[in-house]
Amino acid sequence: MTAAPPRQDAAAARARPERVLTGVPVAPGIAVGVAWLSAPGELSVPECPIAPDLVEGELQRFAEALALAQKQLRKLKTKAAQHPAAAAEELQVLLDARLQMLAGGRLVRGIEARIRDHLVNAEAAVRAEVGAIADSFAKMGDSYLAQRAADVREVGDRLVRALLRTPYQALQHMPAGSVLIAWDLTPSDTALLDPSRVGGLATAIGSRDSHTAIIARSLSLPAVVAVAEIVEVVEPGDLVIVDGTEGRVVINPTPETADLYAKRADDMARERLRLARIAKLPAVTRDGVAITLSANLELARDIPAALAAGAAGVGLLRTEMPVLNADALPDEDEQTRTLSEIVAGMNGRPVTIRTLDIGGDKLSAKLRRHLARELGSNENPALGVRGIRLGLARPEVLDTQLAAILRAGAHGSVRILLPMITSVTEVRAVRERLDRVARRLRRRGLAIANPLPPVGVMIEVPGAALAADALAMESDFFAIGTNDLTMYTLAIDRGNDGVAALYNPLHPAVLRLIQFTIQAGLRARRPVSVCGEIAGDPRYTSLLVGLGVHDLSMAPPSLPRVKERVRNLSARDAALRARQVMEEWDETAIAALLDSVD
């Protein structure tokens, strides 16, 4: 992407009439600012033949560009880690996928072969190979592969820039308070988003569950996506209003419209103050049912925001962040220090620690090579060795983390959550290892959690949901990860714009798996929480409470609004409405029932 600086003066902007475009609202709020256009820019790529004796030199030049591109992506991962937890996790996965492409697979081998066999310069080889791969994907007529083609083109563009030593400028010179307008935002763009400079954003494509939407919500940036004409209509320097609540983009607003939105912005500011006061109130329904609202966290830096929002604890502590950019797994003492800081920082509130949920797509090249035997080819990481599968394949990795969790448990209340569980055998194997690790730590005279922490499982694949009765006999609690559960149930990649519109946690199949899990937990008297995106969306609160969920975990900014929803609903009425929802098979009817709840 190339960025164009504002160039239009205010008088010229006022000379054009106001225009209102509509799209999909994905992050609430109102932003007013000068448009900053980020539009696709084609690099001029030289193509020239090379003599046979220059091939090795050209291959070396490509190797250096490849290393530079990898270094740039690793830097972007570091920047992405500074975003809130949900945004950081989303970006880490997307950037890791791009690093995977540069790790010596088809793309790299094809470029090297073209340099050798066709005797062309590296830039031309990159363009030719990227074009061939992208075209082959497009001819297959599959929307998922079409998105992968776009990913390959983005990686190819980065390689060409590295070869030409052309810096990637994107969003670096954006004036504070600008409104970002783009066809779409790549993971590289979103990793560089600075909330102190960007007031809001609007894109021509996207969906509510696209990575751009998730990042915008996590950064509290008003955003509208799928605004079809936005790039053609907006000119650099236009005054733009982004209404991320209603899904409107107003270009060159009249004074009357500007005043109207200024008033709405003031109203929203007052609402934020009101919600801040709600943080101190109990999460209890009108008929007296207490609902536990916890926070999803990644790092100790997230604790103040969680406590300020009124979190009753940490319902999901992701432990992947220290691993993502590392060349080696942190040792027991390092993990203990990291976890102990979070446990102690929550001042006695319970902290549910998820063991490493990583696969080959989330690791550095060096660490991936270290675990190559267990990871295998890992052509589809979502269906490969990840989560507890990797932990059981490399017991020393799991044992180190279990030891750190037990030691951190000496500083407060902890629970252990196991990701990617599909069978009771896996739970039993982890319990055996936990007992063994505890005995070893006691022999060393170290303080650990006493009694041993509860062990729960993530319900995030259909197989786990359907085996929930059996899993309840072997685990102490369930945590339903609705993001992955929806993805696996519907065979949909949320980051793929071609199918993202089909991603729907209200699909009857997904709801029935959630219901089956909850009922299995209730029968076995096992607590059941929900920690996916729907837990932080007030639209779903009544349904989840009505189905019997009394524990919800979400990003800290979502806590006050969900608490307000809890305090305004009747658990009895919610149960009746949930029964109606579960009798429906039509997604539109289900959505209507949800939206009609008072």
VEXDREN-2710 file (C-alpha; in Angstrom, 1 decimal):
% VEXDREN-2710
k/r/px/py/pz
1/MET/0.0/0.0/0.0
2/THR/1.1/3.5/-0.7
3/ALA/-0.2/6.5/1.3
4/ALA/-1.1/9.8/-0.1
5/PRO/-0.8/12.9/2.1
6/PRO/-3.7/15.3/2.5
7/ARG/-3.7/17.8/-0.3
8/GLN/-7.2/19.4/-0.5
9/ASP/-7.9/22.6/1.3
10/ALA/-11.1/23.1/3.4
11/ALA/-12.6/25.5/0.8
12/ALA/-12.4/22.9/-2.0
13/ALA/-13.9/20.3/0.3
14/ARG/-16.9/22.5/1.1
15/ALA/-17.4/23.1/-2.6
16/ARG/-18.5/19.5/-3.1
17/PRO/-21.8/18.3/-1.8
18/GLU/-22.2/16.1/1.3
19/ARG/-22.3/12.4/0.4
20/VAL/-23.3/9.5/2.7
21/LEU/-22.1/5.9/2.1
22/THR/-23.2/2.9/4.0
23/GLY/-21.3/-0.3/5.0
24/VAL/-21.0/-2.8/7.8
25/PRO/-20.5/-1.3/11.3
26/VAL/-17.7/-3.3/13.0
27/ALA/-16.4/-1.1/15.8
28/PRO/-18.7/1.4/17.6
29/GLY/-18.1/5.1/18.0
30/ILE/-17.8/8.3/15.9
31/ALA/-14.6/9.6/14.3
32/VAL/-14.2/12.9/12.6
33/GLY/-11.1/13.8/10.7
34/VAL/-9.3/14.5/7.4
35/ALA/-9.2/11.5/5.0
36/TRP/-5.9/9.7/4.6
37/LEU/-6.0/7.4/1.6
38/SER/-4.1/4.2/1.5
39/ALA/-4.4/2.8/-2.0
40/PRO/-2.8/-0.1/-3.8
41/GLY/0.4/1.0/-5.5
42/GLU/2.2/-1.0/-8.2
43/LEU/6.0/-1.1/-8.1
44/SER/7.8/-0.9/-11.4
45/VAL/9.7/-4.2/-11.6
46/PRO/12.7/-4.3/-14.0
47/GLU/13.1/-7.5/-16.1
48/CYS/16.5/-8.2/-17.6
49/PRO/18.3/-11.4/-18.6
50/ILE/21.5/-12.4/-16.7
51/ALA/24.5/-14.3/-17.8
52/PRO/25.0/-17.9/-16.4
53/ASP/28.0/-16.8/-14.4
54/LEU/25.9/-14.2/-12.6
55/VAL/23.3/-16.7/-11.4
56/GLU/24.9/-17.4/-8.0
57/GLY/25.2/-13.6/-7.3
58/GLU/21.6/-13.1/-8.2
59/LEU/20.6/-16.0/-5.9
60/GLN/22.6/-14.4/-3.1
61/ARG/20.9/-11.1/-3.7
62/PHE/17.5/-12.8/-3.4
63/ALA/18.6/-14.6/-0.2
64/GLU/19.5/-11.3/1.3
65/ALA/16.1/-9.8/0.3
66/LEU/14.4/-12.9/1.7
67/ALA/16.2/-12.4/5.0
68/LEU/15.3/-8.7/5.1
69/ALA/11.6/-9.5/4.4
70/GLN/11.6/-12.1/7.2
71/LYS/13.3/-9.5/9.5
72/GLN/10.6/-6.9/8.6
73/LEU/7.8/-9.4/9.4
74/ARG/9.3/-10.3/12.7
75/LYS/9.5/-6.6/13.6
76/LEU/5.9/-6.2/12.7
77/LYS/5.1/-9.2/15.0
78/THR/6.9/-7.3/17.8
79/LYS/4.8/-4.2/17.1
80/ALA/1.6/-6.3/16.9
81/ALA/2.4/-7.6/20.4
82/GLN/1.9/-4.1/21.7
83/HIS/-1.7/-4.1/20.7
84/PRO/-4.5/-5.4/23.1
85/ALA/-4.7/-9.2/23.4
86/ALA/-7.4/-9.9/20.8
87/ALA/-5.7/-7.7/18.2
88/ALA/-2.3/-9.1/19.0
89/GLU/-3.4/-12.7/18.7
90/GLU/-5.2/-12.1/15.4
91/LEU/-2.2/-10.3/13.9
92/GLN/0.3/-12.9/15.1
93/VAL/-1.5/-15.6/13.3
94/LEU/-1.7/-13.6/10.0
95/LEU/1.9/-12.5/10.1
96/ASP/3.1/-16.0/11.0
97/ALA/1.4/-17.3/7.9
98/ARG/3.4/-14.9/5.8
99/LEU/6.6/-15.9/7.5
100/GLN/5.7/-19.5/6.7
101/MET/5.6/-18.6/3.0
102/LEU/9.1/-17.3/3.3
103/ALA/10.5/-20.3/5.1
104/GLY/11.6/-22.2/2.0
105/GLY/8.4/-23.6/0.6
106/ARG/7.0/-23.6/-2.9
107/LEU/7.2/-19.8/-3.4
108/VAL/10.9/-19.6/-2.5
109/ARG/11.9/-22.7/-4.4
110/GLY/10.0/-21.5/-7.4
111/ILE/11.7/-18.1/-7.4
112/GLU/15.2/-19.7/-7.1
113/ALA/14.4/-22.1/-9.9
114/ARG/13.3/-19.3/-12.2
115/ILE/16.5/-17.4/-11.6
116/ARG/18.6/-20.5/-12.5
117/ASP/16.5/-21.9/-15.3
118/HIS/15.2/-18.7/-17.0
119/LEU/18.3/-16.6/-16.3
120/VAL/16.3/-13.6/-15.1
121/ASN/16.9/-11.1/-12.4
122/ALA/15.4/-11.8/-8.9
123/GLU/12.6/-9.1/-9.2
124/ALA/11.3/-10.6/-12.4
125/ALA/11.5/-14.1/-10.9
126/VAL/9.5/-13.0/-7.9
127/ARG/6.8/-11.4/-10.0
128/ALA/6.6/-14.4/-12.4
129/GLU/6.4/-17.0/-9.6
130/VAL/3.9/-15.1/-7.5
131/GLY/1.7/-14.6/-10.6
132/ALA/1.9/-18.3/-11.5
133/ILE/0.9/-19.4/-8.0
134/ALA/-1.9/-16.8/-7.7
135/ASP/-3.3/-17.7/-11.2
136/SER/-3.3/-21.4/-10.3
137/PHE/-5.3/-20.6/-7.2
138/ALA/-7.8/-18.4/-9.1
139/LYS/-8.4/-21.1/-11.7
140/MET/-9.6/-23.5/-9.1
141/GLY/-12.6/-21.3/-8.4
142/ASP/-12.3/-21.7/-4.6
143/SER/-12.9/-18.6/-2.5
144/TYR/-10.5/-19.9/0.2
145/LEU/-7.7/-20.3/-2.4
146/ALA/-8.5/-16.9/-3.9
147/GLN/-7.7/-15.3/-0.5
148/ARG/-4.5/-17.3/-0.3
149/ALA/-3.6/-15.9/-3.7
150/ALA/-4.0/-12.4/-2.3
151/ASP/-1.7/-13.4/0.6
152/VAL/0.9/-14.6/-1.9
153/ARG/0.8/-11.4/-3.8
154/GLU/1.3/-9.4/-0.6
155/VAL/4.4/-11.5/0.3
156/GLY/5.7/-11.1/-3.3
157/ASP/5.3/-7.3/-3.0
158/ARG/7.3/-7.3/0.2
159/LEU/10.1/-9.3/-1.5
160/VAL/10.2/-7.0/-4.5
161/ARG/10.4/-4.0/-2.1
162/ALA/13.3/-5.7/-0.3
163/LEU/15.1/-6.3/-3.6
164/LEU/14.7/-2.7/-4.7
165/ARG/15.3/-1.4/-1.2
166/THR/12.1/0.6/-1.5
167/PRO/10.8/1.3/2.0
168/TYR/7.3/0.3/3.0
169/GLN/5.7/3.7/3.9
170/ALA/2.1/2.7/4.4
171/LEU/0.8/4.6/7.5
172/GLN/4.0/6.0/9.0
173/HIS/3.4/9.7/8.1
174/MET/-0.3/9.9/8.9
175/PRO/-1.2/13.2/10.8
176/ALA/-2.8/12.7/14.2
177/GLY/-6.6/12.4/14.1
178/SER/-6.8/11.3/10.5
179/VAL/-9.5/9.0/9.2
180/LEU/-7.9/6.1/7.3
181/ILE/-9.6/5.2/4.0
182/ALA/-8.5/2.0/2.2
183/TRP/-9.6/-0.7/-0.1
184/ASP/-8.5/-3.2/2.6
185/LEU/-5.9/-3.3/5.3
186/THR/-3.2/-6.0/5.2
187/PRO/-1.8/-7.5/8.4
188/SER/1.3/-5.4/7.8
189/ASP/-0.9/-2.2/7.8
190/THR/-2.9/-3.1/10.9
191/ALA/0.3/-4.0/12.8
192/LEU/1.4/-0.4/12.2
193/LEU/-1.9/1.2/13.3
194/ASP/-1.3/3.8/16.0
195/PRO/-4.5/4.8/17.8
196/SER/-2.9/8.1/18.8
197/ARG/-2.9/9.0/15.1
198/VAL/-5.8/7.1/13.6
199/GLY/-9.2/8.5/14.6
200/GLY/-11.2/5.9/12.7
201/LEU/-11.2/3.9/9.5
202/ALA/-13.3/2.7/6.6
203/THR/-12.5/0.1/4.0
204/ALA/-14.1/-1.0/0.7
205/ILE/-14.2/-4.7/1.6
206/GLY/-14.3/-6.8/4.8
207/SER/-16.8/-8.3/7.2
208/ARG/-17.6/-8.1/10.9
209/ASP/-15.3/-11.0/11.7
210/SER/-12.4/-10.0/9.3
211/HIS/-9.0/-9.3/10.9
212/THR/-9.5/-5.6/10.2
213/ALA/-12.7/-5.5/12.2
214/ILE/-11.2/-7.4/15.1
215/ILE/-8.2/-5.1/15.3
216/ALA/-10.4/-2.0/15.1
217/ARG/-12.6/-3.2/18.0
218/SER/-9.6/-4.1/20.1
219/LEU/-8.1/-0.7/19.5
220/SER/-11.4/1.1/20.1
221/LEU/-11.3/2.7/16.7
222/PRO/-14.7/3.5/15.1
223/ALA/-14.8/1.5/11.9
224/VAL/-17.0/0.6/8.9
225/VAL/-16.1/-2.0/6.3
226/ALA/-17.6/-3.1/3.0
227/VAL/-18.2/0.5/1.9
228/ALA/-18.2/-0.4/-1.8
229/GLU/-17.4/3.1/-3.3
230/ILE/-15.2/4.5/-0.5
231/VAL/-11.9/4.5/-2.4
232/GLU/-13.4/6.1/-5.6
233/VAL/-15.5/8.7/-3.8
234/VAL/-13.2/10.0/-1.1
235/GLU/-10.3/12.4/-2.0
236/PRO/-7.3/13.0/0.2
237/GLY/-8.0/15.9/2.5
238/ASP/-11.8/15.5/2.5
239/LEU/-13.4/15.9/5.9
240/VAL/-14.9/12.5/6.8
241/ILE/-17.2/11.2/9.6
242/VAL/-17.0/7.5/10.3
243/ASP/-20.1/6.2/12.3
244/GLY/-19.0/2.8/13.5
245/THR/-22.2/2.3/15.3
246/GLU/-24.7/2.8/12.4
247/GLY/-22.4/1.9/9.6
248/ARG/-22.3/5.2/7.8
249/VAL/-19.4/7.2/6.3
250/VAL/-20.2/10.9/5.7
251/ILE/-17.9/12.7/3.2
252/ASN/-17.7/16.6/3.3
253/PRO/-20.6/16.9/5.9
254/THR/-22.7/20.1/6.0
255/PRO/-22.4/22.2/9.1
256/GLU/-25.7/20.8/10.3
257/THR/-24.6/17.2/9.9
258/ALA/-21.3/18.0/11.6
259/ASP/-23.2/19.5/14.6
260/LEU/-25.5/16.4/14.7
261/TYR/-22.5/14.0/14.9
262/ALA/-20.8/16.3/17.4
263/LYS/-23.8/15.9/19.7
264/ARG/-23.8/12.1/19.2
265/ALA/-20.1/12.0/20.0
266/ASP/-20.9/13.9/23.3
267/ASP/-23.7/11.5/24.1
268/MET/-21.3/8.5/23.6
269/ALA/-18.7/10.2/25.8
270/ARG/-21.3/10.4/28.6
271/GLU/-22.3/6.8/28.0
272/ARG/-18.7/5.8/28.5
273/LEU/-18.7/7.5/31.8
274/ARG/-21.9/5.8/32.8
275/LEU/-20.5/2.4/31.8
276/ALA/-17.3/3.2/33.8
277/ARG/-19.6/3.5/36.9
278/ILE/-21.3/0.2/36.1
279/ALA/-17.9/-1.5/36.5
280/LYS/-18.2/-1.2/40.2
281/LEU/-21.7/-2.8/40.4
282/PRO/-22.4/-6.5/40.7
283/ALA/-23.3/-8.6/37.6
284/VAL/-26.6/-9.8/38.8
285/THR/-29.8/-10.3/36.7
286/ARG/-33.1/-8.6/37.7
287/ASP/-34.3/-11.9/39.3
288/GLY/-31.1/-12.3/41.3
289/VAL/-28.9/-14.7/39.2
290/ALA/-25.2/-13.9/39.6
291/ILE/-23.1/-14.0/36.4
292/THR/-19.3/-14.0/36.7
293/LEU/-17.7/-11.7/34.2
294/SER/-13.9/-12.2/33.6
295/ALA/-11.3/-10.9/31.3
296/ASN/-9.3/-12.5/28.5
297/LEU/-5.6/-11.5/29.0
298/GLU/-2.2/-12.1/27.5
299/LEU/0.3/-10.1/29.5
300/ALA/0.7/-8.4/32.9
301/ARG/0.3/-5.0/31.2
302/ASP/-3.4/-5.9/30.6
303/ILE/-4.2/-6.2/34.3
304/PRO/-5.0/-2.5/35.1
305/ALA/-7.6/-2.4/32.3
306/ALA/-9.2/-5.6/33.5
307/LEU/-9.5/-4.4/37.1
308/ALA/-10.7/-1.0/36.1
309/ALA/-13.5/-2.7/34.0
310/GLY/-14.6/-4.7/37.0
311/ALA/-13.3/-8.2/36.0
312/ALA/-14.0/-10.9/38.5
313/GLY/-10.9/-12.7/37.4
314/VAL/-9.1/-13.9/34.3
315/GLY/-11.2/-16.4/32.4
316/LEU/-8.6/-17.0/29.7
317/LEU/-4.9/-16.2/30.0
318/ARG/-3.2/-16.9/26.7
319/THR/0.4/-18.0/27.2
320/GLU/1.7/-17.9/23.6
321/MET/3.0/-14.4/23.5
322/PRO/6.5/-15.0/25.0
323/VAL/7.0/-17.9/22.5
324/LEU/5.9/-16.3/19.2
325/ASN/9.1/-14.4/18.5
326/ALA/11.5/-16.6/20.5
327/ASP/14.1/-18.9/19.1
328/ALA/13.7/-21.2/22.1
329/LEU/11.0/-22.0/24.6
330/PRO/11.2/-20.0/27.9
331/ASP/12.5/-22.2/30.8
332/GLU/10.6/-23.0/33.9
333/ASP/11.9/-20.1/36.0
334/GLU/11.2/-17.5/33.2
335/GLN/7.6/-18.9/32.8
336/THR/7.1/-18.9/36.5
337/ARG/8.1/-15.2/36.8
338/THR/5.8/-14.2/34.0
339/LEU/2.8/-16.1/35.4
340/SER/3.4/-15.2/39.0
341/GLU/3.3/-11.5/38.1
342/ILE/-0.1/-11.9/36.6
343/VAL/-1.5/-14.1/39.3
344/ALA/-0.2/-11.8/42.1
345/GLY/-1.5/-8.8/40.1
346/MET/-5.0/-10.1/40.1
347/ASN/-5.1/-9.8/43.9
348/GLY/-6.6/-13.2/44.7
349/ARG/-9.0/-13.3/41.8
350/PRO/-8.9/-16.6/40.0
351/VAL/-6.7/-16.9/36.9
352/THR/-7.4/-19.5/34.3
353/ILE/-4.2/-20.3/32.5
354/ARG/-4.4/-22.0/29.1
355/THR/-1.4/-24.1/28.2
356/LEU/0.4/-23.3/25.0
357/ASP/-1.9/-23.3/22.0
358/ILE/0.7/-23.2/19.3
359/GLY/1.5/-25.1/16.1
360/GLY/4.1/-24.6/13.3
361/ASP/2.3/-21.6/12.0
362/LYS/3.0/-19.6/15.2
363/LEU/6.6/-20.4/15.8
364/SER/9.9/-18.8/14.7
365/ALA/11.8/-20.7/12.0
366/LYS/14.4/-21.8/14.5
367/LEU/11.9/-23.1/17.0
368/ARG/9.9/-24.8/14.2
369/ARG/13.0/-26.6/13.1
370/HIS/13.6/-27.7/16.7
371/LEU/10.1/-29.2/16.8
372/ALA/10.1/-30.4/13.2
373/ARG/9.6/-34.1/14.1
374/GLU/6.4/-33.5/16.1
375/LEU/5.0/-30.9/13.8
376/GLY/5.5/-32.9/10.6
377/SER/4.7/-31.1/7.3
378/ASN/2.0/-29.0/9.0
379/GLU/0.5/-28.1/5.7
380/ASN/-2.8/-27.2/7.5
381/PRO/-1.9/-26.0/11.0
382/ALA/-5.5/-25.7/12.1
383/LEU/-5.8/-29.5/11.6
384/GLY/-2.3/-30.5/12.6
385/VAL/-0.1/-30.7/15.7
386/ARG/-1.2/-27.8/17.9
387/GLY/-2.4/-27.1/21.4
388/ILE/-2.3/-30.1/23.7
389/ARG/-1.3/-32.4/20.9
390/LEU/2.1/-30.7/20.8
391/GLY/2.4/-30.7/24.6
392/LEU/1.8/-34.5/24.7
393/ALA/4.1/-35.1/21.8
394/ARG/6.9/-33.1/23.6
395/PRO/6.2/-33.9/27.3
396/GLU/9.2/-31.8/28.5
397/VAL/7.5/-28.7/26.9
398/LEU/4.2/-29.5/28.7
399/ASP/5.9/-30.4/32.0
400/THR/7.9/-27.1/32.1
401/GLN/4.7/-25.1/31.7
402/LEU/2.8/-27.2/34.2
403/ALA/5.6/-26.7/36.7
404/ALA/5.5/-22.9/36.1
405/ILE/1.7/-22.8/36.6
406/LEU/1.9/-24.8/39.9
407/ARG/4.6/-22.5/41.2
408/ALA/2.6/-19.4/40.2
409/GLY/-0.3/-21.0/42.0
410/ALA/1.5/-20.3/45.3
411/HIS/0.8/-16.6/44.7
412/GLY/-3.0/-16.9/44.1
413/SER/-5.9/-18.9/42.7
414/VAL/-5.1/-20.6/39.4
415/ARG/-6.9/-23.1/37.1
416/ILE/-5.4/-25.0/34.2
417/LEU/-7.1/-25.0/30.8
418/LEU/-6.2/-27.4/28.1
419/PRO/-6.6/-26.4/24.4
420/MET/-7.5/-28.5/21.4
421/ILE/-8.8/-31.4/23.5
422/THR/-10.7/-34.1/21.6
423/SER/-10.6/-37.2/23.9
424/VAL/-10.6/-38.2/27.5
425/THR/-7.3/-40.0/26.9
426/GLU/-5.6/-36.6/26.5
427/VAL/-7.1/-35.2/29.7
428/ARG/-6.0/-38.3/31.7
429/ALA/-2.5/-38.1/30.2
430/VAL/-2.2/-34.4/31.3
431/ARG/-3.4/-35.2/34.8
432/GLU/-0.8/-37.9/35.2
433/ARG/1.9/-35.5/34.1
434/LEU/0.6/-32.8/36.5
435/ASP/0.7/-35.2/39.4
436/ARG/4.3/-36.3/38.5
437/VAL/5.4/-32.6/38.1
438/ALA/3.8/-31.7/41.5
439/ARG/5.7/-34.5/43.3
440/ARG/9.0/-33.4/41.7
441/LEU/8.5/-29.8/42.8
442/ARG/7.6/-30.8/46.3
443/ARG/10.8/-32.9/46.5
444/ARG/12.7/-29.7/45.4
445/GLY/11.1/-27.9/48.4
446/LEU/9.3/-25.4/46.2
447/ALA/6.0/-23.7/47.1
448/ILE/3.2/-24.7/44.7
449/ALA/-0.6/-24.5/44.5
450/ASN/-2.2/-26.5/47.3
451/PRO/-4.5/-28.2/46.5
452/LEU/-3.6/-28.8/42.9
453/PRO/-5.4/-26.5/40.5
454/PRO/-8.6/-27.6/38.7
455/VAL/-8.0/-28.9/35.2
456/GLY/-10.5/-27.9/32.5
457/VAL/-10.8/-28.3/28.8
458/MET/-11.4/-26.0/25.9
459/ILE/-14.5/-27.0/23.9
460/GLU/-13.4/-25.7/20.5
461/VAL/-13.9/-28.6/18.0
462/PRO/-17.1/-30.4/17.3
463/GLY/-15.6/-33.7/18.5
464/ALA/-15.1/-32.3/22.0
465/ALA/-18.6/-30.9/22.1
466/LEU/-20.1/-34.2/21.1
467/ALA/-18.0/-36.0/23.7
468/ALA/-18.8/-33.4/26.4
469/ASP/-20.5/-36.0/28.7
470/ALA/-17.4/-38.2/28.8
471/LEU/-15.0/-35.2/29.0
472/ALA/-17.0/-33.9/32.0
473/MET/-16.1/-37.0/33.9
474/GLU/-12.4/-36.3/33.5
475/SER/-12.3/-32.5/33.8
476/ASP/-13.2/-30.0/36.4
477/PHE/-14.7/-27.3/34.1
478/PHE/-15.4/-26.4/30.5
479/ALA/-14.5/-23.2/28.6
480/ILE/-16.3/-23.0/25.2
481/GLY/-14.1/-21.2/22.6
482/THR/-16.8/-20.2/20.2
483/ASN/-14.4/-18.6/17.6
484/ASP/-12.7/-21.9/16.8
485/LEU/-15.9/-24.0/17.4
486/THR/-17.7/-21.9/14.7
487/MET/-14.7/-22.2/12.3
488/TYR/-14.4/-25.9/12.6
489/THR/-18.1/-26.6/12.5
490/LEU/-18.8/-24.5/9.4
491/ALA/-15.3/-25.1/7.7
492/ILE/-14.8/-21.3/7.5
493/ASP/-11.6/-19.3/7.8
494/ARG/-12.6/-15.9/9.4
495/GLY/-9.7/-14.2/7.7
496/ASN/-10.8/-15.2/4.3
497/ASP/-13.1/-12.4/2.9
498/GLY/-14.5/-14.9/0.4
499/VAL/-16.2/-16.9/3.1
500/ALA/-16.2/-14.6/6.1
501/ALA/-19.8/-13.6/5.5
502/LEU/-20.7/-17.3/6.2
503/TYR/-19.1/-17.2/9.6
504/ASN/-22.0/-17.2/11.9
505/PRO/-22.0/-18.3/15.6
506/LEU/-25.9/-18.3/15.4
507/HIS/-25.8/-21.2/12.9
508/PRO/-28.1/-23.9/14.3
509/ALA/-25.3/-26.5/14.2
510/VAL/-23.0/-24.2/16.3
511/LEU/-25.8/-23.4/18.8
512/ARG/-26.6/-27.1/19.3
513/LEU/-23.0/-27.9/20.0
514/ILE/-22.9/-25.1/22.5
515/GLN/-26.1/-26.3/24.1
516/PHE/-24.9/-29.9/24.2
517/THR/-21.8/-28.8/26.0
518/ILE/-23.6/-26.7/28.5
519/GLN/-26.1/-29.4/29.3
520/ALA/-23.3/-32.0/29.7
521/GLY/-21.6/-29.6/32.1
522/LEU/-24.7/-29.0/34.1
523/ARG/-25.5/-32.7/34.4
524/ALA/-22.0/-33.4/35.8
525/ARG/-22.1/-30.2/37.9
526/ARG/-19.1/-28.8/36.1
527/PRO/-18.8/-25.0/35.6
528/VAL/-19.1/-23.9/32.0
529/SER/-17.8/-20.6/30.7
530/VAL/-17.7/-19.0/27.2
531/CYS/-14.6/-17.1/26.2
532/GLY/-15.1/-16.5/22.5
533/GLU/-16.0/-13.3/20.8
534/ILE/-19.7/-13.8/21.5
535/ALA/-19.1/-13.6/25.2
536/GLY/-18.2/-9.9/24.8
537/ASP/-21.1/-9.0/22.6
538/PRO/-24.2/-7.9/24.6
539/ARG/-26.4/-9.2/21.7
540/TYR/-25.6/-12.7/22.8
541/THR/-25.7/-12.3/26.5
542/SER/-29.4/-13.2/27.0
543/LEU/-29.0/-16.3/24.9
544/LEU/-26.0/-17.5/26.8
545/VAL/-27.5/-16.9/30.2
546/GLY/-30.7/-18.5/29.0
547/LEU/-28.8/-21.6/27.9
548/GLY/-27.4/-21.9/31.5
549/VAL/-24.0/-20.1/31.2
550/HIS/-23.1/-18.2/34.3
551/ASP/-19.5/-17.4/33.4
552/LEU/-18.4/-15.2/30.6
553/SER/-14.9/-14.1/29.7
554/MET/-14.0/-11.3/27.3
555/ALA/-11.7/-8.5/26.3
556/PRO/-11.7/-5.9/29.2
557/PRO/-13.3/-3.1/27.1
558/SER/-16.4/-5.3/26.6
559/LEU/-17.0/-5.9/30.3
560/PRO/-19.1/-2.9/31.3
561/ARG/-21.5/-3.1/28.4
562/VAL/-22.1/-6.8/29.0
563/LYS/-22.6/-6.2/32.7
564/GLU/-25.2/-3.6/31.9
565/ARG/-27.0/-6.2/29.7
566/VAL/-26.8/-8.7/32.5
567/ARG/-28.3/-6.3/35.0
568/ASN/-31.2/-5.5/32.7
569/LEU/-32.3/-9.0/31.9
570/SER/-34.3/-11.6/33.7
571/ALA/-32.7/-15.0/33.7
572/ARG/-36.1/-16.7/33.7
573/ASP/-37.2/-14.8/30.6
574/ALA/-33.8/-15.5/29.0
575/ALA/-34.3/-19.2/29.5
576/LEU/-37.7/-19.1/27.8
577/ARG/-36.3/-17.1/24.8
578/ALA/-33.4/-19.5/24.6
579/ARG/-35.8/-22.4/24.3
580/GLN/-37.5/-20.6/21.4
581/VAL/-34.2/-20.0/19.7
582/MET/-33.2/-23.7/20.0
583/GLU/-36.4/-24.8/18.3
584/GLU/-35.5/-22.7/15.2
585/TRP/-33.5/-23.9/12.2
586/ASP/-33.5/-20.7/10.3
587/GLU/-30.6/-18.4/11.0
588/THR/-32.6/-15.3/10.1
589/ALA/-35.4/-16.3/12.5
590/ILE/-32.8/-16.9/15.3
591/ALA/-31.2/-13.5/14.8
592/ALA/-34.7/-11.9/14.9
593/LEU/-35.5/-13.7/18.2
594/LEU/-32.2/-12.5/19.7
595/ASP/-32.7/-8.9/18.6
596/SER/-36.3/-8.8/20.0
597/VAL/-35.2/-9.5/23.6
598/ASP/-36.0/-6.5/25.8
END
